[in-house]
Amino acid sequence: MSVCARPPEAALAPPLLNRANPLSKVIAAMIVLFALLLSLDLVSAGVALLFELLLLPLAGLRLGVLLRRGWPILLAALGGAYGTALLAEKTGEAVFDAGPLLLTTGSIAAAAAVLLRSLAIAVPGLLLLASTDPTDLADALAQRARLPERFVLGGLAAMRLVGLLVQEWQILGQARRARGASGGTRGLSAVRATAAQSTALLVQALRRAGRLAAAMEAKGFGAGRRTWARPSHFSRLDFLVICGGIAIAVVSVAAALLWGTWNPVFW
C-alpha cells in the first residue's frame, strides 16, 4: 500500500452535519423557518436560500443530488409561484398582457418571493433528512426533547418502513409485468394500472403496519419506562449548529430590513 494513501478512517469520515445531534439540527431548522414565515419578500428568502445551499457539502450533498431528491418540492414551488403571478395584485408596469392573462412587475416579484420562500423552507428539511439517521433522531427526541416514547417509536418504525415501500412498489411493478397485467404505459390504461398497483401497495402497507404494531406491543415497546442503548448527548458542534441557524435567520431578516423589502405577513 502506498504511504501517501489516506487511512480508511479518514476516507470514511462522515460529513460535519452528520455528526451533529439531530435535535440541534431540528432546532436550527425551526429557527430559520420561523424567520422566513415572518415576511414574504425576495431578499430574506434569497439570502436564507443562499446560505442553505452553501451548507450542502457539510451534509455530504451536491446540488444535483438535492435536485433529484427534491424535484417534487421544486415543482410544487413553481406551481405556487405561477398561481401567485396570476392572482397577485397587479402593481407596477405591465410585462405581459394577453387578455385575461396580465403579468406586472409587482405580481412577478410576488411570485419570485413565493418561489424562493418555499425553497428556503424546504431545503433545511432535506438537509436534515440527508444528514440524520432515523434511530439517532428518535434517541434525541425521546431523551433530549422528552417526547412521549410511544410516539417516537411509532414514528421511527414508520420512517424505517418508507424504504420498504419503495422496494415493494418496484416488486409489484415487476410482478404485474411478468403476469402481463401492466396495462400499457399510455393513456387511460396506464392510469388504471397505476391505480391498481397503488391499491395493492396500500393493502400491503396496512397489513405490515398491523403486524409491526402487534409485534411492538408484544415486545413491550409501549409499557413502562424505557432504557436506551445509545445515549444522546449535546456537544460543542451542536451549539455551533444552533448558532448557525440563528445567524442565517438574523442575517436574512437584517438584509431585508436594510434593503427595504421587509414585508411582514402577520400584522
Secondary structure as UniProt FT lines:
FT   TURN            3..4
FT   HELIX           8..11
FT   HELIX           17..19
FT   HELIX           22..38
FT   HELIX           42..54
FT   HELIX           56..59
FT   HELIX           63..87
FT   STRAND          94..98
FT   TURN            99..100
FT   STRAND          101..104
FT   HELIX           105..130
FT   HELIX           134..143
FT   HELIX           149..178
FT   TURN            179..180
FT   HELIX           187..218
FT   TURN            219..222
FT   HELIX           236..259
//
